[in-house]
């Protein structure tokens, strides 16, 4: 029996730093470096290259996309599996030969006359077979398990993280992460188990048929009939097993997504005292998974019943036929001694294959379900021939832009706005007027349904998104930090920044003093302290100041402030406003704030209503005009709209 003897059992082997040479067979986009910093474009991870195109959606094509990158390893596994299967198939033949030698040689003549045959059989069993199994295990455990799993996970993540923002809005982050994590081991295991299952069925079956046919063609009939029944059994069960495995995998990912969603929003759960509702939300997912799993297991039980009946029929027919032929004097005792173990070996290996078929198709179901997030065409790809954005002055222009999130009535409709280089513009209007939508279009999170947006005369639809967003610094109202250290979060604005620059940015954002007081649960202090998931261990104002420090460090030529100081108290806001005023020098600025007093120092205020510009001008000029802006200003209480 092969069974890879533990080689493929480890679902998540520790990845090695360098993949083997056969894994570099695809055309690649760039190579990634494991020791490079977070922003280095020429980094290498695990020594692997990233293909320029995402995986295809078809199941077989999805498999081949990754297998071909390590095809030499899988070919070696295939050959090792063949060798082990052939050596295992020789064991019944050796038993028959041994019985034949015992029946034809007396005890005093056996070793003297038959020692070459005995030595040959012993050498195969004691040396050849262990070496073949070891080679098979080395290829699987050292060459494939960690390396291929890491390659699949890395490339899956590489393509998923480059999807558009809308892609992540449509699904649970936990479910997407679960699919990326499970695709690698599931694909690897299904291929490794499949290779061994195919070889053992083919080699054991063909060896038995050929040897039995040579001994007496009638002995091969039970095996041929068994093969026909086995093929029919697989033809009936395999498609059903695949679909039920996929359904179980989908239910498992859904449950993971729901659990992660509850944990991520634990503060909301606690504030609204809705733990019982979350119990029901998760319990429903558990019940769905249990139902799908039970349907899958019913097929497994049916398969076990049918296969055990088929195997019992094979052994009974083989034994009865062999004894009948021996009694008739048509075959010798050695043939009977070999035929019975062959039947048992086929029955035994078919049980192993059947057991692994369950695991194989469970893994295929996982891969099929995971491909729904991984093998997805880019939702917001750069156009062919996209070039980097070149900032020469920082002029921005919205030209008759229309956008409505797919609805007939647009959020922006005929939006036409020109912003001069270095001009500071504030967008004003009620919620839903289109202010944030204009910013999202400028950042190319969405594409205009009509019109265009240019920066320094370049249509942003024709430039790379990376270069566009690198040129724009953004501070939003809902600031989420990475679950990393304070230093890493600030340095995210410019990965090559030194310690002095990081501290200087924190000081300018009025964050340095509170940072020095931070201590996390592992005792890390100051800039080394971890902020928790989405920055949950910091207050809203502290998160906002870290975000401002990050943008200060980025020092982009275009600055977007979307309620940037809304989470700050008045004293801290006043201090930061002075720093922001310095930051805005020489930059093109678009600011959004419901607290109109924070926009009063802008060069120009643009008032939106239902996606259209209704008036614009300086704060003083708009108050003198006594129009829409003046009415908004008069309605304010405590400086809020």
Beta strands, then each sheet from edge to edge (+ up, - down):
strand 1: 28-31
strand 2: 49-51
strand 3: 396-403
strand 4: 412-419
strand 5: 424-428
strand 6: 450-455
strand 7: 458-459
strand 8: 472-475
strand 9: 558-562
strand 10: 588-592
strand 11: 604-609
strand 12: 612-617
sheet 1: 1+ 2-
sheet 2: 4+ 3- 6+ 7-
sheet 3: 8+ 9+ 10+ 5+ 11+ 12-
end
